[in-house]
Amino acid sequence: MEISRDYRHAKVRFSMIGDEGDIEGAAEGLASASGRLRRMLADQLRLQHTPELHFLYDPGPAHADAMERIFREIRTERPDGDPEEEDDE
């Protein structure tokens, strides 16, 4: 999360695994709940200004998950089932 210096805006990054439609739906859901979430923050933080929440999708964790699945497939496709050992030389 990034908060502006005046605490009026906050960029909240979210991640999920799904197709583009799922991600858009999640972003819309978060945006529609932003008022309620903002009120909850105001109750807990008691700031002069509660930031307006802006939700941004972060593809990093989803990409890492996809890469892990690919590595897992490669390991299971190897005939001996063991990953190749690397030389440290």
C-alpha positions as CSV (number, residue, x, y, z in Angstrom):
1,M,0.0,0.0,0.0
2,E,1.2,3.5,-0.8
3,I,-0.3,6.5,0.9
4,S,0.0,10.1,-0.3
5,R,1.8,12.5,2.0
6,D,-1.5,14.3,2.9
7,Y,-3.2,10.9,3.6
8,R,-6.0,11.7,1.2
9,H,-5.2,8.8,-1.3
10,A,-4.0,5.3,-0.8
11,K,-3.0,2.8,-3.6
12,V,-3.9,-0.7,-2.4
13,R,-2.4,-3.5,-4.5
14,F,-4.1,-6.8,-4.7
15,S,-3.2,-10.1,-6.3
16,M,-5.2,-13.2,-7.3
17,I,-5.1,-16.1,-9.7
18,G,-7.7,-16.1,-12.4
19,D,-8.5,-14.9,-15.9
20,E,-8.9,-11.3,-16.9
21,G,-12.6,-11.4,-16.2
22,D,-12.0,-12.7,-12.7
23,I,-9.5,-9.9,-12.0
24,E,-11.8,-7.2,-13.4
25,G,-14.7,-8.6,-11.3
26,A,-12.5,-8.5,-8.2
27,A,-11.3,-4.9,-8.9
28,E,-15.0,-3.8,-9.4
29,G,-16.0,-5.5,-6.1
30,L,-13.2,-3.9,-4.2
31,A,-14.0,-0.5,-5.7
32,S,-17.7,-0.9,-4.8
33,A,-16.7,-1.8,-1.2
34,S,-14.2,1.0,-0.9
35,G,-16.6,3.4,0.9
36,R,-17.3,0.8,3.6
37,L,-13.6,-0.1,3.9
38,R,-12.8,3.6,4.2
39,R,-15.3,4.0,7.0
40,M,-13.8,1.0,8.8
41,L,-10.3,2.5,8.5
42,A,-11.7,5.8,9.8
43,D,-13.1,4.0,12.9
44,Q,-9.8,2.3,13.6
45,L,-7.2,4.9,12.6
46,R,-8.8,8.1,13.7
47,L,-6.9,10.3,11.3
48,Q,-7.9,13.8,10.3
49,H,-8.3,12.5,6.7
50,T,-9.1,8.9,5.8
51,P,-7.5,8.1,2.5
52,E,-9.6,7.4,-0.6
53,L,-8.8,3.8,-1.6
54,H,-7.6,3.0,-5.1
55,F,-7.2,-0.7,-5.9
56,L,-4.6,-1.8,-8.4
57,Y,-4.0,-5.3,-9.6
58,D,-0.4,-6.7,-8.9
59,P,0.3,-9.6,-11.3
60,G,3.6,-10.5,-9.6
61,P,2.4,-13.3,-7.3
62,A,0.2,-14.8,-10.0
63,H,3.3,-14.9,-12.4
64,A,5.3,-16.5,-9.6
65,D,2.6,-19.1,-9.1
66,A,2.5,-19.8,-12.9
67,M,6.3,-20.3,-13.0
68,E,6.2,-22.6,-10.0
69,R,3.6,-24.8,-11.8
70,I,5.9,-24.9,-14.8
71,F,8.9,-25.9,-12.7
72,R,6.8,-28.6,-11.0
73,E,5.7,-30.0,-14.4
74,I,9.3,-30.1,-15.6
75,R,10.4,-32.0,-12.5
76,T,7.6,-34.6,-12.9
77,E,8.4,-35.1,-16.6
78,R,12.1,-35.9,-15.9
79,P,12.6,-39.7,-16.1
80,D,14.4,-40.0,-12.8
81,G,12.1,-37.6,-11.0
82,D,15.0,-35.6,-9.5
83,P,16.0,-32.1,-10.6
84,E,19.4,-31.8,-12.3
85,E,22.2,-31.0,-9.9
86,E,24.2,-27.9,-10.7
87,D,27.9,-27.7,-10.6
88,D,29.2,-25.0,-8.2
89,E,32.4,-24.6,-10.2
